[in-house]
Amino acid sequence: MVVSFFKKIGVMLSLNDPKWGDGSGNDKNGNKPGKPGEGPPDLEQLWRDFNRRLNNIIGNKGGGGGGFSPESSGVKIGAGMIVFVVIFIWLITGFFVVQEGQTGVVMTFGKHSYDTPSGFNWRWPYPIQSHEIVNISQVRTVEVGYQSNVKNKLPKEALMLTDDENIIDIQFAVQYKLKSAADWIFNNRDQENTIKQVAETSIREVVGRSKMDFVLYEGREKVAFDVSQLMQKILDRYKSGVQVTNVTMQGVQPPEQVQAAFDDAVKAGQDRERQKNEGQAYANDVIPKARGAASRLQEESQAYQARVVANAEGDAARFKQILVEYQKAPAVTRERMYLDTMQQIFTKTTKVMVDTKNSNNMIYLPLDKIIAQTLSSEPAPAAKSVGIPAVPDIPTAPAAQQQNDVRSTRDRESR
């Protein structure tokens, strides 16, 4: 580029030569650059003339007696302009533009100097300084265990060993951003491969400390969180300038070779849990009922006990009271007891009245039917309103037993 530029300057200087186009057809050295009106002379010859004149200027000390030569002054001005233009172009190459969301890393002789913000920036041109633009706002993704699609598995990366010595197949993706462009450039030789190796190392360590069922079912989110934390620790220790934003579990399953057997084992486990739940539900239904029935029986037995004890205590208290009265007036008490007993007996027995004093025909009065008919014709509330006391239910004794009781009572009275 510089040589071609010098060639063009040489052409311009040659055209300004006062002997160009003087009609003689010869230049200063007697050469014939061309006929008038036929165009510029040969460029290579002009370049050689320019180099010869430049060497004469550099080698001339004092200009040969201090005389002023228009030719030498023109050559000096042209050389200065060339140097100025070259330096200007060289300085212009130091300008560069950094887009929004990016940062520029400036290096001086290959060593990091500083980072530039987004916008129009300048650095010293090459070879003094150089720069590299890094996108720090972009969310980058690394895939482990598969490539582009979950179906395109990579068994070498996906197969892992759990704590209970089972093999599982895991595919996951890691999303990350850059927090330091300088660390990303200078501390990583192969950036993408480094992140992938760190992710694979972290997932193998976390899975190796976990059980197979935990990783397959309830522990997926926990495994992803632990992998993210472990990756961040490793990357910070490496000073890689990476910030892990998310770890997504794309697929977790047993190896394809044992998938059918594993499905059978899972179904058996589900059946076991279902039967356990059904048994627990049946127990929850039966046990409260049994406890309620036991409590009811216990309460009934306690009530029966209280009733029997209260009746016995009442009978004993009544007997004591009768005994006291009997001791005060035995005949009156005995007569009263006899009348009460006969009242209780005749209340529930069939009664027949026969006139035996006269020798008339026997008169039979069915008093029991008359009483029953009277009770059925009169309502029960009327009896209560009159004030008839309720007669307790007393079991009816047989007629022979009643006659024996009456006979025994009369015998006691006669005594």
C-alpha positions as CSV (number, residue, x, y, z in Angstrom):
1,M,0.0,0.0,0.0
2,V,2.8,2.4,0.9
3,V,4.8,1.5,-2.2
4,S,1.8,2.2,-4.4
5,F,1.2,5.5,-2.6
6,F,4.8,6.5,-3.2
7,K,4.5,5.6,-6.9
8,K,1.6,8.0,-7.2
9,I,3.5,10.7,-5.5
10,G,6.4,10.0,-7.9
11,V,4.1,10.5,-10.9
12,M,2.9,13.8,-9.5
13,L,6.5,15.1,-9.0
14,S,7.5,14.0,-12.4
15,L,4.6,15.8,-14.0
16,N,5.7,19.0,-12.2
17,D,9.2,18.7,-13.7
18,P,9.9,21.9,-15.8
19,K,11.6,19.9,-18.5
20,W,8.5,17.7,-19.0
21,G,6.8,18.5,-22.3
22,D,9.5,21.0,-23.4
23,G,9.4,19.6,-26.9
24,S,12.8,18.0,-26.8
25,G,11.4,14.6,-26.0
26,N,14.2,14.0,-23.5
27,D,14.2,14.2,-19.7
28,K,17.1,15.3,-17.5
29,N,19.0,12.0,-18.1
30,G,18.4,12.0,-21.8
31,N,15.6,9.5,-21.7
32,K,12.5,9.8,-23.8
33,P,9.5,9.4,-21.4
34,G,7.0,9.9,-24.2
35,K,5.8,12.1,-26.9
36,P,3.7,15.1,-26.1
37,G,0.0,14.3,-25.9
38,E,0.6,10.6,-25.6
39,G,-0.1,10.3,-21.8
40,P,2.2,9.9,-18.7
41,P,5.6,8.2,-18.9
42,D,6.5,4.8,-17.5
43,L,5.7,4.5,-13.7
44,E,8.7,2.3,-12.9
45,Q,11.1,4.8,-14.5
46,L,9.5,7.6,-12.6
47,W,9.8,5.6,-9.3
48,R,13.5,5.1,-9.9
49,D,13.9,8.8,-10.6
50,F,12.1,9.6,-7.4
51,N,14.3,7.3,-5.3
52,R,17.4,8.8,-6.9
53,R,16.4,12.4,-6.1
54,L,15.4,11.4,-2.5
55,N,18.8,9.9,-2.0
56,N,20.5,13.1,-3.4
57,I,18.4,15.2,-0.9
58,I,19.3,13.0,2.1
59,G,23.0,12.9,1.1
60,N,23.3,16.6,0.4
61,K,24.7,18.6,3.3
62,G,24.2,22.3,3.1
63,G,22.8,22.2,-0.4
64,G,26.2,22.7,-2.2
65,G,27.1,26.2,-1.1
66,G,23.7,27.3,0.4
67,G,21.9,27.9,-2.8
68,F,18.2,27.5,-2.9
69,S,16.9,24.9,-5.4
70,P,13.2,24.8,-6.2
71,E,13.5,21.1,-7.1
72,S,15.0,20.1,-3.7
73,S,12.5,22.1,-1.7
74,G,9.6,20.4,-3.5
75,V,11.0,17.0,-2.8
76,K,11.3,17.8,0.9
77,I,7.7,19.1,1.1
78,G,6.4,16.0,-0.7
79,A,8.4,13.6,1.6
80,G,7.0,15.4,4.7
81,M,3.4,15.2,3.4
82,I,3.9,11.5,2.8
83,V,5.2,10.9,6.3
84,F,2.3,13.0,7.7
85,V,-0.3,11.0,5.8
86,V,1.2,7.7,6.8
87,I,1.2,8.7,10.5
88,F,-2.4,10.0,10.2
89,I,-3.6,6.8,8.6
90,W,-1.8,4.8,11.2
91,L,-3.4,6.7,14.1
92,I,-6.9,6.4,12.5
93,T,-6.6,2.6,12.6
94,G,-6.8,2.9,16.5
95,F,-10.5,3.9,16.5
96,F,-13.1,1.2,17.1
97,V,-16.8,1.1,18.0
98,V,-18.3,-1.1,20.9
99,Q,-22.0,-1.9,20.6
100,E,-24.5,-1.7,23.5
101,G,-24.2,-4.8,25.7
102,Q,-20.6,-5.4,24.7
103,T,-17.3,-4.4,26.2
104,G,-13.9,-3.9,24.6
105,V,-10.7,-5.4,26.1
106,V,-7.6,-3.4,25.2
107,M,-4.2,-5.1,25.2
108,T,-0.8,-3.5,25.1
109,F,1.7,-5.8,23.4
110,G,-0.6,-8.7,24.3
111,K,-1.1,-7.8,28.0
112,H,-4.4,-6.6,29.3
113,S,-4.5,-2.9,29.9
114,Y,-8.1,-1.8,30.5
115,D,-11.7,-2.4,29.5
116,T,-13.7,0.1,27.4
117,P,-17.5,0.8,27.7
118,S,-19.9,0.8,24.8
119,G,-19.5,3.6,22.3
120,F,-16.7,5.2,20.1
121,N,-13.2,4.4,21.6
122,W,-9.6,4.8,20.6
123,R,-6.4,2.9,21.4
124,W,-2.9,3.0,20.1
125,P,-2.7,1.3,16.7
126,Y,-1.1,-2.0,16.0
127,P,1.5,-3.2,16.9
128,I,1.4,-1.2,20.2
129,Q,-2.1,-2.0,21.2
130,S,-4.9,-4.3,20.1
131,H,-8.5,-4.9,21.3
132,E,-11.1,-7.7,21.4
133,I,-14.9,-7.1,21.7
134,V,-16.8,-9.4,24.0
135,N,-20.6,-9.6,24.3
136,I,-21.3,-9.7,28.1
137,S,-25.1,-9.5,27.9
138,Q,-25.7,-12.6,25.8
139,V,-27.1,-15.7,27.5
140,R,-25.0,-18.6,26.4
141,T,-26.0,-22.3,26.6
142,V,-24.0,-25.5,27.0
143,E,-25.6,-28.9,26.5
144,V,-24.5,-32.0,28.3
145,G,-25.6,-35.5,27.4
146,Y,-27.2,-34.5,24.1
147,Q,-26.7,-32.4,21.1
148,S,-29.3,-29.9,19.7
149,N,-32.1,-32.3,20.6
150,V,-32.8,-34.5,23.6
151,K,-33.2,-37.5,21.3
152,N,-29.7,-37.1,20.0
153,K,-28.1,-38.5,23.1
154,L,-24.4,-38.7,23.9
155,P,-24.0,-41.8,26.1
156,K,-20.5,-40.9,27.0
157,E,-21.7,-37.7,28.7
158,A,-25.2,-38.8,29.8
159,L,-24.6,-42.1,31.7
160,M,-23.8,-41.6,35.4
161,L,-23.5,-43.7,38.5
162,T,-25.6,-43.0,41.6
163,D,-24.8,-43.5,45.3
164,D,-26.7,-46.9,45.4
165,E,-24.7,-48.1,42.4
166,N,-27.4,-47.7,39.7
167,I,-26.8,-46.2,36.3
168,I,-29.1,-43.4,35.1
169,D,-29.2,-41.3,31.9
170,I,-29.3,-37.5,32.4
171,Q,-29.5,-34.7,29.8
172,F,-29.3,-31.1,31.0
173,A,-28.5,-27.6,29.8
174,V,-26.5,-24.8,31.5
175,Q,-27.2,-21.2,30.8
176,Y,-24.6,-18.6,31.8
177,K,-23.5,-15.0,31.2
178,L,-20.1,-13.3,31.4
179,K,-19.3,-11.0,34.3
180,S,-15.7,-10.3,33.4
181,A,-14.6,-10.0,29.8
182,A,-10.9,-9.9,30.7
183,D,-11.1,-13.1,32.7
184,W,-13.1,-14.8,30.0
185,I,-10.4,-14.0,27.4
186,F,-7.2,-14.5,29.4
187,N,-8.1,-17.3,31.9
188,N,-9.7,-19.7,29.5
189,R,-8.0,-21.4,26.6
190,D,-11.2,-23.1,25.2
191,Q,-14.1,-21.3,26.8
192,E,-17.0,-23.4,25.7
193,N,-15.2,-26.7,26.4
194,T,-14.2,-25.5,29.8
195,I,-17.8,-24.7,30.8
196,K,-19.0,-28.1,29.5
197,Q,-16.3,-30.0,31.5
198,V,-17.1,-28.1,34.6
199,A,-20.9,-28.9,34.2
200,E,-20.2,-32.5,33.6
201,T,-17.9,-32.7,36.6
202,S,-20.5,-31.0,38.9
203,I,-23.4,-33.2,37.8
204,R,-21.4,-36.4,38.3
205,E,-20.4,-35.3,41.8
206,V,-24.0,-34.4,42.8
207,V,-25.5,-37.6,41.3
208,G,-22.8,-39.7,42.9
209,R,-23.9,-38.5,46.3
210,S,-27.7,-39.2,45.7
211,K,-29.9,-42.2,45.4
212,M,-31.5,-43.3,42.1
213,D,-35.1,-42.7,43.2
214,F,-34.2,-39.3,44.5
215,V,-32.7,-38.2,41.3
216,L,-35.5,-39.7,39.1
217,Y,-38.5,-38.2,41.0
218,E,-38.6,-35.8,43.9
219,G,-35.0,-34.6,43.8
220,R,-34.7,-33.1,40.3
221,E,-35.0,-29.5,41.3
222,K,-32.6,-30.1,44.2
223,V,-30.0,-31.7,41.9
224,A,-30.2,-28.8,39.5
225,F,-29.7,-26.3,42.3
226,D,-26.8,-28.2,43.7
227,V,-25.2,-28.4,40.3
228,S,-25.6,-24.7,39.7
229,Q,-24.0,-23.9,43.1
230,L,-21.1,-26.3,42.6
231,M,-20.4,-25.0,39.0
232,Q,-20.3,-21.4,40.3
233,K,-17.7,-22.4,43.0
234,I,-15.5,-24.1,40.5
235,L,-15.7,-21.3,37.9
236,D,-15.0,-18.7,40.5
237,R,-12.0,-20.7,41.7
238,Y,-10.7,-20.8,38.1
239,K,-11.4,-17.0,37.7
240,S,-13.2,-17.7,34.4
241,G,-15.4,-14.6,34.6
242,V,-18.6,-16.7,34.2
243,Q,-21.9,-16.3,36.0
244,V,-24.2,-19.4,35.9
245,T,-27.8,-18.3,35.6
246,N,-29.8,-21.5,35.2
247,V,-29.4,-25.3,35.1
248,T,-32.3,-27.1,33.4
249,M,-32.8,-30.9,33.6
250,Q,-34.0,-32.0,30.2
251,G,-34.3,-35.7,30.8
252,V,-33.6,-38.2,33.6
253,Q,-34.3,-41.9,33.1
254,P,-32.7,-45.3,33.4
255,P,-30.7,-46.6,30.5
256,E,-32.6,-47.8,27.5
257,Q,-31.4,-51.4,28.0
258,V,-33.2,-51.8,31.3
259,Q,-36.1,-49.5,30.8
260,A,-38.7,-52.3,30.6
261,A,-37.5,-53.9,33.8
262,F,-37.4,-50.6,35.5
263,D,-41.0,-49.8,34.5
264,D,-42.1,-53.1,36.0
265,A,-40.3,-52.3,39.2
266,V,-41.9,-48.9,39.3
267,K,-45.4,-50.4,38.7
268,A,-44.8,-52.9,41.5
269,G,-43.8,-50.1,43.8
270,Q,-46.9,-48.1,42.9
271,D,-49.1,-51.1,43.5
272,R,-47.5,-51.6,46.9
273,E,-48.1,-48.0,47.8
274,R,-51.7,-48.2,46.6
275,Q,-52.3,-51.3,48.7
276,K,-50.7,-49.6,51.7
277,N,-52.9,-46.6,51.2
278,E,-56.0,-48.8,50.9
279,G,-55.1,-50.7,54.1
280,Q,-54.5,-47.5,55.9
281,A,-57.8,-46.1,54.7
282,Y,-59.6,-49.3,55.9
283,A,-57.8,-49.0,59.3
284,N,-58.8,-45.4,59.6
285,D,-62.4,-46.4,59.0
286,V,-62.6,-49.5,61.3
287,I,-60.5,-48.3,64.2
288,P,-62.6,-45.2,65.1
289,K,-65.8,-47.3,64.8
290,A,-64.4,-50.0,67.1
291,R,-63.2,-47.3,69.6
292,G,-66.6,-45.7,69.5
293,A,-68.4,-49.0,70.1
294,A,-66.0,-49.8,73.0
295,S,-66.6,-46.4,74.5
296,R,-70.3,-46.8,74.2
297,L,-70.3,-50.3,75.8
298,Q,-68.1,-48.9,78.6
299,E,-70.5,-46.0,79.1
300,E,-73.5,-48.4,79.1
301,S,-71.8,-50.7,81.6
302,Q,-70.9,-47.8,83.9
303,A,-74.5,-46.5,83.6
304,Y,-75.8,-50.1,84.4
305,Q,-73.5,-50.3,87.3
306,A,-74.6,-46.9,88.7
307,R,-78.3,-47.9,88.2
308,V,-77.9,-51.2,90.0
309,V,-75.9,-49.7,92.8
310,A,-78.4,-46.9,93.2
311,N,-81.4,-49.3,93.2
312,A,-79.6,-51.5,95.8
313,E,-78.8,-48.5,97.9
314,G,-82.4,-47.3,97.6
315,D,-83.8,-50.7,98.6
316,A,-81.4,-50.9,101.5
317,A,-82.4,-47.4,102.7
318,R,-86.1,-48.2,102.3
319,F,-85.7,-51.5,104.2
320,K,-83.9,-49.6,107.0
321,Q,-86.7,-47.1,107.2
322,I,-89.3,-49.9,107.3
323,L,-87.3,-51.7,109.9
324,V,-87.3,-48.6,112.2
325,E,-91.0,-48.2,111.8
326,Y,-91.6,-51.9,112.3
327,Q,-89.7,-51.8,115.6
328,K,-91.9,-49.0,116.7
329,A,-95.3,-50.6,115.8
330,P,-94.9,-54.2,114.5
331,A,-98.7,-54.9,114.1
332,V,-99.4,-51.7,112.2
333,T,-96.4,-52.1,110.0
334,R,-97.2,-55.7,109.3
335,E,-100.7,-54.8,108.4
336,R,-99.5,-52.0,106.1
337,M,-97.0,-54.2,104.4
338,Y,-99.8,-56.8,103.9
339,L,-102.1,-54.3,102.3
340,D,-99.4,-52.9,100.0
341,T,-98.5,-56.4,98.9
342,M,-102.0,-57.4,98.2
343,Q,-102.6,-54.1,96.3
344,Q,-99.6,-54.9,94.1
345,I,-100.8,-58.5,93.5
346,F,-104.5,-57.7,92.8
347,T,-103.6,-54.8,90.5
348,K,-102.3,-57.2,87.8
349,T,-104.5,-60.3,88.4
350,T,-107.9,-61.4,87.2
351,K,-110.5,-60.8,90.0
352,V,-113.9,-62.5,90.4
353,M,-116.5,-61.5,93.1
354,V,-119.0,-64.1,94.3
355,D,-121.9,-63.5,96.7
356,T,-121.6,-66.4,99.2
357,K,-123.7,-65.0,102.0
358,N,-127.1,-65.5,100.3
359,S,-128.3,-68.6,98.7
360,N,-129.2,-66.8,95.6
361,N,-127.9,-67.6,92.2
362,M,-124.1,-66.8,91.8
363,I,-123.5,-63.4,90.5
364,Y,-120.3,-63.2,88.4
365,L,-118.8,-59.8,87.7
366,P,-116.0,-59.7,85.1
367,L,-114.2,-56.8,86.8
368,D,-111.1,-57.2,84.7
369,K,-112.9,-56.6,81.4
370,I,-114.9,-53.7,82.9
371,I,-111.7,-52.1,84.1
372,A,-110.0,-52.7,80.7
373,Q,-113.0,-51.2,78.9
374,T,-113.0,-48.2,81.2
375,L,-109.3,-47.6,80.7
376,S,-109.6,-47.9,76.9
377,S,-112.6,-45.4,76.7
378,E,-110.9,-42.8,78.9
379,P,-107.7,-41.1,77.6
380,A,-104.5,-41.3,79.6
381,P,-104.2,-37.4,80.1
382,A,-107.5,-37.4,81.9
383,A,-106.2,-39.9,84.4
384,K,-103.2,-37.7,84.9
385,S,-105.4,-34.6,85.4
386,V,-107.5,-36.4,88.1
387,G,-104.3,-37.2,89.9
388,I,-104.4,-41.0,89.7
389,P,-100.9,-42.2,90.6
390,A,-99.2,-44.4,88.1
391,V,-99.1,-48.0,89.0
392,P,-95.7,-49.6,88.7
393,D,-95.3,-52.6,86.5
394,I,-95.2,-55.6,88.8
395,P,-94.9,-59.0,87.4
396,T,-98.0,-61.1,87.7
397,A,-97.5,-64.2,89.8
398,P,-99.4,-67.4,89.0
399,A,-102.8,-68.0,90.8
400,A,-101.6,-70.9,92.9
401,Q,-98.6,-68.8,94.1
402,Q,-100.9,-65.9,94.8
403,Q,-103.2,-68.1,96.9
404,N,-100.2,-69.5,98.7
405,D,-99.0,-65.9,99.4
406,V,-102.5,-64.9,100.7
407,R,-102.7,-68.1,102.8
408,S,-99.2,-67.5,104.3
409,T,-100.1,-63.9,105.0
410,R,-103.3,-64.9,106.9
411,D,-101.4,-67.5,108.8
412,R,-98.9,-64.9,109.9
413,E,-101.7,-62.6,111.0
414,S,-103.4,-65.4,112.9
415,R,-100.2,-66.0,114.8
